[in-house]
Amino acid sequence: MILSSKIKEFIRDHALESNPMECCGLIVEKIDKSIIPIKCENDALDKINFFRISSLDYLRASREGKITASYHSHVEYNQFSEFDKRTSRGLKLTFILYVISENAFLEYDPSLGAKKDNRFLES
């Protein structure tokens, strides 16, 4: 998945405003094929180490179009947790991770696994 610079900036800003807690949200493809990010509330009990998107946020996003990915942030941990991977596979949904300390994006495709994707850093 290639993210536009506008979407990367949106995710980065969301992560920085939520720091030290993990931010989270969904990436949606609208009927007109445009891609939009949607902020969600982190519903986890431990918001510093986990994220959870509520069913209501999934429902709200699905009304905008097709959910194509979920995003969240880590302050320093520069890889997906086992919980992230298991959840991505269970939902069959690509996960995007923004690592604040590295200003880097990573992608986990549940059918391919994790990869650091420098394309995300392009303008």
C-alpha positions as CSV (number, residue, x, y, z in Angstrom):
1,M,0.0,0.0,0.0
2,I,1.4,3.4,-0.9
3,L,0.3,6.3,1.2
4,S,0.1,9.9,-0.1
5,S,2.1,12.5,1.7
6,K,-1.1,14.1,2.9
7,I,-2.2,10.8,4.6
8,K,1.3,10.3,6.1
9,E,1.2,13.8,7.5
10,F,-2.3,13.2,9.0
11,I,-1.1,10.0,10.7
12,R,2.2,11.6,11.9
13,D,0.2,14.6,13.3
14,H,-2.3,12.2,15.0
15,A,0.6,10.2,16.5
16,L,2.4,13.3,17.8
17,E,-0.7,14.8,19.4
18,S,-1.5,11.4,21.1
19,N,2.1,10.8,22.3
20,P,2.9,9.0,24.6
21,M,-0.3,7.0,24.0
22,E,-0.7,5.0,20.8
23,C,-3.0,6.7,18.3
24,C,-5.2,4.7,16.0
25,G,-7.4,5.1,13.0
26,L,-8.6,3.6,9.7
27,I,-7.8,4.1,6.1
28,V,-10.9,4.1,3.9
29,E,-11.3,4.0,0.1
30,K,-14.4,6.0,-0.9
31,I,-16.7,5.2,-3.8
32,D,-14.9,7.8,-5.9
33,K,-11.6,5.8,-5.2
34,S,-10.2,8.6,-3.1
35,I,-8.4,7.4,0.1
36,I,-9.1,9.1,3.4
37,P,-7.7,8.5,7.0
38,I,-10.2,8.5,9.8
39,K,-9.1,9.2,13.4
40,C,-10.4,6.7,16.0
41,E,-10.4,6.9,19.7
42,N,-7.9,4.5,21.4
43,D,-10.3,2.3,23.4
44,A,-7.6,0.2,25.0
45,L,-7.2,0.1,28.8
46,D,-3.4,0.5,28.5
47,K,-3.2,3.2,25.8
48,I,0.5,3.5,26.1
49,N,1.2,0.0,25.0
50,F,-1.9,-1.1,23.0
51,F,-4.6,0.2,20.8
52,R,-8.2,-0.9,20.3
53,I,-10.7,0.5,17.8
54,S,-14.3,0.3,18.9
55,S,-17.0,-1.4,16.9
56,L,-18.7,2.0,16.6
57,D,-15.6,3.5,15.0
58,Y,-15.4,0.6,12.5
59,L,-19.1,1.1,11.7
60,R,-18.7,4.9,11.3
61,A,-15.7,4.3,9.0
62,S,-17.5,1.7,6.9
63,R,-20.2,4.2,6.2
64,E,-17.6,6.3,4.4
65,G,-16.4,3.5,2.1
66,K,-14.3,0.3,2.2
67,I,-11.9,0.0,5.1
68,T,-8.5,-0.9,3.5
69,A,-6.1,-0.6,6.5
70,S,-5.8,0.3,10.1
71,Y,-3.0,2.5,11.5
72,H,-1.5,3.1,14.9
73,S,1.7,4.5,16.4
74,H,4.5,3.4,18.6
75,V,6.8,5.9,20.4
76,E,10.0,3.8,20.0
77,Y,9.3,0.1,19.4
78,N,10.0,-0.2,15.7
79,Q,8.2,-3.3,14.8
80,F,4.7,-4.8,15.0
81,S,3.9,-6.6,18.2
82,E,2.7,-10.2,18.0
83,F,-0.7,-8.9,19.1
84,D,-0.7,-6.5,16.1
85,K,0.2,-9.3,13.7
86,R,-2.4,-11.7,15.1
87,T,-5.1,-9.0,14.9
88,S,-4.1,-8.1,11.4
89,R,-4.4,-11.7,10.3
90,G,-7.7,-12.2,12.2
91,L,-9.3,-9.1,10.5
92,K,-7.5,-9.8,7.2
93,L,-6.7,-6.1,7.3
94,T,-3.4,-4.4,6.4
95,F,-1.8,-2.6,9.4
96,I,0.2,0.6,9.1
97,L,2.6,1.6,11.9
98,Y,4.1,5.0,12.5
99,V,7.2,4.9,14.7
100,I,7.7,8.4,16.2
101,S,11.3,8.0,17.3
102,E,12.4,7.0,13.7
103,N,9.8,9.1,11.7
104,A,9.2,5.9,9.8
105,F,6.2,4.0,8.5
106,L,5.9,0.2,8.4
107,E,3.3,-2.0,6.8
108,Y,2.0,-5.4,7.9
109,D,0.1,-7.2,5.1
110,P,-1.6,-10.2,6.7
111,S,-0.9,-12.3,3.7
112,L,2.8,-11.3,3.3
113,G,4.0,-10.3,6.7
114,A,5.8,-7.2,7.9
115,K,8.1,-5.1,5.9
116,K,9.7,-1.7,6.3
117,D,8.6,0.2,3.3
118,N,10.7,3.3,2.4
119,R,8.1,4.2,-0.3
120,F,6.1,5.6,2.6
121,L,8.9,8.2,3.3
122,E,8.7,9.6,-0.2
123,S,7.0,13.0,-0.8
